[in-house]
Amino acid sequence: MIESSDFPSKRIVLGHGGGRMPALGFGTLIPDAATTRRATTDALKAGYRHIDCAERYRNEREVGEALRIELAAGEIEREDIFVTTKLWNSNHRPERVEPAFEASLERLGLDYLDLYLIHTPFAFQPGDEQDPRDDKGVTLADTWRAMEALVDRGRCRAIGLSDIGLNELRPLYESARIKPAVVQVEAHPYLPETELLEFCKDNEIVFLAFAPLGHGIRPGPLEDPVVSQIAGRIGKTPAQVLLAWAIQRGGALLTTPKTADRARENFDISALPADAFDEINRIETRQRFNEVVKTGSPGFIPRRTQ
């Protein structure tokens, strides 16, 4: 259920679990620690109240530091902020889920999470190394039951999945005791994921788009002539047009602005005229920029040197 037509303030009530997710979210896939702290602070100051993290990004502690500083300043309250993080593939075994959750909470410096996601539906071998492949000893259903137990214990308000296709989501949804509240996938005009979006709408799951600008890869949606023409016509940037389209479809989105100016630009969006929205829907180019749904290993994460 969407509560507001004002995109910067729009919050979506979770159909499964507690809380209201701001439709505009800040993603923290940033390899550099100092940039993570600064960009998170800039996003909060620009108005973002939805912060998306992950164990895999290796920067939860830096995100937590920025959150603590802003909360201590008294301008925002913890209840105003919607914080998500994700369980990595090497922690899919049920006995590893709660310790991984608690470790993320400790790094973030929080008492509870608004949302905890299974980062990908691929189980890797357990251990501290993040990349060993193919743990055949655990199923997605096993991991999901351990996720449900986190909600039962009261320190996680909702659970969901990331980087999952409809064929994998449907049986899990049907068997789950606690239904997924959110599904986070790559989505933009070149990869609209329309069937998955409709399934989510029909089943009160928030459809959360990452890479709504196409990961900034060029050429891509940002340079699409339809998007560029609309931007010029309505006095917005191509990025603002793409972000408005993503919200207007009935979902939420994540972007990762790394400067204060870009954070303000990405937050300053409003509804597109109906004809412009329809023009974008008719774009025929189809391209996926992140192959995580095939490998379980997110792309675009540069290795951090020690």
ABEGO torsion letter per residue (X at the ends): XBABABAAABBBBBABEBEBBBABBBBABBABAAAAAAAAAAAAAAGBABBBBBAAAGAAAAAAAAAAAAAAAGABBAAABBBBBBBBAAAABAAAAAAAAAAAAAAAGBABBABBBBABABBBBBEABAABBGBAABBAAAAAAAAAAAAAAGABABBBBBGBBAAAAAAAAAABABBBABBBBBBBAABAGAAAAAAAAAAGBBBBBBGAAGGGBOBBAAABAAAAAAAAAAGBBAAAAAAAAAAAAGBBBBBBBABAAAAAAAABBBBBBAAAAAAAAABABBBBABAAAAAGBBBGBBBBBX
